[in-house]
Each structure stands twice: as C-alpha cells, then as structure tokens.
Amino acid sequence: MKQLPPDALSAFCTELAMIIETGIPIADGILMLIDDEEDRKIKQFLNCLYENMEHCSFSEAAANCGAFPKYAQSMFVVGEKTGRLDSVLRSLSAYYERDVKIRDNIRNAVAFPLILFALLMGVMWVLLTQVLPVFEAAFTQLGITLDSTAGTLMQIGIAIEGASLALLFAIVSVVVIALAISQTRELREKSKALASQLFGKSALFVSLAEARFSASMAMTLKSGLDLDESLELALKFAPTKRSAAQIQSCREGIAEGKTFNEAILETRILSPLHCRMLALSFKTGTTDEIMELIAQKSEENAGHAISSLVGRIEPAMAFIVSVLIGLILLSVMFPLLAVMG
C-alpha cells in the first residue's frame, strides 16, 4: 500500500490519540473512523489496519499495512513498550504537521520562480521567432539591414524555431521525470540524497536539518526514551549525510563522558543560541519542551532562508530576461529611427 501523505498522517495520529485518551480500544476506534471516512484511499488503509489488528498489535498492524514511514513505525513500537502511545501519537501529529509546513514552504518557493521563468521564456520565444522576423522582412523591403546584435538574435530565433520540437520534447521529458520522482519513493530518496550532497552546507539545508533533528528529539524524549535511544532514532532518519555524521559524533561524545549539551555544541548540530537554551533546559528539567521550541525556531529560520533564496532568484531572473528583451527591442527600434530620420 502507498504511504500516507504527511497531512493525512498528522490527522490520523491526532484522531487515534483522542480515541486512546478517551479509553476506547484502538480496534473499536479505527472501526469508528472507517464509518466516518469518505476518502476511498484512506478508508482502504483503515480497513487494512483493522483487519491486521485482529491477530496482532497496533504497531505490527501498522508495519504490515505499509502505509506508515519507518520513523512512525519505530515510534509506534516505542509507544507500546513505554505505555505512552497516546503521547507518541500527539508528538507524531505535531512532527508531521511541521513537516507539511516545511514542504509547503519549499514547494511555494520553487513554484513561483518556475512559473515566472516559464512566462518570461514564452515572451522571449514569441519575440525571437514571431516578432523579430516581421521587422526583419519589413526592413529588407526598405533596403535596410539590421545591426549585428539584431542579426545574431535573428539567427538565435531561427535556431529556436527549427528546434522547437526538440525543445518541446525536452520540456515534456523534464516534466515526466519530475512527476516520476514525486510519485516514486526510491527516486524521491535518491533525489533528496543528491540535493543534500550538493547543497548540504547551505543555510537552507542547515536550518532544515536542525528543525528535523530538534523535532525528532523533542518527540522521542517526550515518549520516555533516554538520550542515546533518541539520538539513535534521529540518526536513522537524518535528512542529510552531514547531519547524520554530526549526530553520530554527538553519540560518540556522550559515550566518552561529555554532557549532551557539550556534545551538541562541539558537533554544531544546533546553533550556539539554541545550545544555550538547551543547557538551561537541563537545569530546569524541560529538555523536551525546549527541543520543541528549538524545532519551531529552526522551522522559522528555514522559512526565512527560503524567502531569502527566492528573493535573490526572482530579481536575477527578471533582470536577465528584461535585458534580453530590451536588446531585442533596441535592435529593432534603432533601424526604425534611422528610417524615420
């Protein structure tokens, strides 16, 4: 069965946590959800979960259905072992809700520049292949030749028009590949790994890694796990190789006798400001709450990094295309001014 999207996971975890907190058995609660569900795919998933629970525990049924990420499956096992499944589900709901916000920020940040770029390229294509040849033919009849810039642009327009089918095929291929990556789990993981390898040290990826790590630690600590177990789970699902290496170094530092705060500060998983907040939390006994706060702050930083990136890309694209369009118009206008003179 296909994995549930993060928003559906968040909603399911919240509903199931409410069911457990009211004292209703999980199987009966899932049956109630089946009766109220209208979405066909969600209903199919709930039926699969209910049927599996007839002969195994909830965590085993969730693993058999295959609709949950490995991270959620691991946390279900932790919740059942510690007797705090309702708390684990609440934490998972907050975790996936935060994940949805991060994904939406990235998607919105990427979508608008792509649409802007496509529109500007469309304008360029019309000018080079449709408008400029009309002026060139008119000037030829008047016995005037376009200057070298306009001639070069004309040749580019002719080349683009001749290769329009090949360009269309290339664009369609890129769209198909993008859709294949978005729909295939293995391809998504490989593309994420490639992106993290190329841009893992950028401010955006550092903020995203910090948000994922702190959210994971907040959830596991609230669920009753100790530091080493929490770090082990965070290591399994680290978003980048760089953050995975940092988490492993942190575990090794704690094993050598360093405090958690010292190991975090030395490996630079979190910023110095967040490390100071974490040090204070150890004195007050509110580590899980401070981790939740750090996750929120890191998410805000990631949003600012995305906005900053988009703020640099959009003006650059608009400037480049505006200069090209200006060159085309000037190359047409100068001979026209000569004719009028």
Helices and strands as residue ranges (DSSP letters): H 6-21, H 26-36, H 40-52, H 58-65, H 70-82, H 85-126, I 127-131, H 132-141, H 148-162, H 164-183, H 185-199, H 203-222, H 227-236, H 241-255, H 260-267, H 272-284, H 287-340
